[in-house]
Amino acid sequence: MDDGCLIKDRGFRFSTDSFTLEDVQFLASLLNTKYDLNTSIQKAGDGNQYTIYIPKHKLNDFITIVRPHIHPSMLHKINEINEISLYSFD
């Protein structure tokens, strides 16, 4: 439940560094097709490491999808994302 991070004032990044590029591409495509999260793949670290990024304007959609599946002890993380996503989008 904690393999990603909020990028303040920008969006959310899944820590998929240990996944193969093919797996990252598959997951990003699935998130775009099924949930319209407008994800992108970003190079991370050394070698063949990649992360999946969700832009700020899609954070509310992301929260709506994951909230029902979050353990109560981790809800504070959703609240952090929710607070940032409430600000106006430029």
C-alpha positions in Angstrom: 0.0 0.0 0.0 3.0 2.3 0.0 4.9 2.0 -3.2 4.6 5.4 -4.7 4.8 9.0 -3.7 3.1 12.3 -4.1 5.1 14.9 -6.0 3.9 18.1 -4.4 2.1 20.4 -6.8 2.7 18.0 -9.7 1.1 14.6 -9.4 1.7 11.0 -8.2 4.5 8.6 -9.0 4.3 4.8 -8.7 7.6 3.2 -7.7 7.9 0.6 -10.4 11.7 0.8 -10.6 12.1 -2.9 -10.3 9.6 -3.8 -13.0 10.6 -4.5 -16.6 9.9 -1.8 -19.2 7.4 -4.1 -20.8 5.5 -4.6 -17.4 5.6 -0.8 -16.8 4.2 -0.2 -20.3 1.5 -2.8 -19.8 0.4 -1.3 -16.4 0.5 2.3 -17.7 -1.6 1.3 -20.7 -4.1 -0.5 -18.4 -4.4 2.5 -16.1 -5.0 4.7 -19.1 -7.5 2.4 -20.9 -9.5 1.3 -17.9 -9.4 4.4 -15.7 -8.4 7.3 -18.0 -5.6 8.4 -15.6 -3.5 10.0 -18.4 -0.4 8.2 -17.1 3.1 8.6 -18.5 6.3 6.5 -18.2 9.3 8.3 -16.8 12.9 7.1 -16.7 14.2 6.7 -13.2 17.6 6.0 -11.7 20.3 4.1 -13.5 19.9 1.6 -16.3 16.5 0.2 -17.1 14.4 1.7 -14.3 11.0 3.4 -15.0 8.2 4.8 -13.0 4.5 5.6 -13.8 3.3 9.1 -13.3 -0.2 10.4 -12.8 -0.6 14.1 -13.4 -2.1 16.4 -10.8 -5.4 17.0 -12.7 -6.1 13.2 -12.5 -5.5 12.9 -8.7 -9.2 13.1 -7.7 -10.0 10.3 -10.2 -7.1 8.2 -8.8 -8.3 8.7 -5.2 -11.8 7.7 -6.1 -10.5 4.5 -7.6 -8.2 3.5 -4.7 -9.9 4.8 -1.6 -12.2 1.8 -1.1 -9.2 -0.5 -1.1 -7.0 1.4 1.4 -6.4 0.0 4.8 -7.6 2.4 7.5 -4.0 2.8 8.8 -3.0 4.2 5.5 -5.8 6.6 4.8 -3.7 9.6 6.0 -1.8 9.2 2.7 -5.0 9.6 0.7 -5.8 12.7 2.7 -2.4 14.2 1.8 -3.1 13.7 -1.9 -6.7 14.9 -1.5 -5.5 18.2 0.2 -3.2 19.0 -2.7 -5.6 18.0 -5.4 -8.2 20.4 -4.0 -6.1 23.4 -5.1 -6.9 25.0 -8.4 -5.3 23.5 -11.5 -3.2 25.8 -13.7 
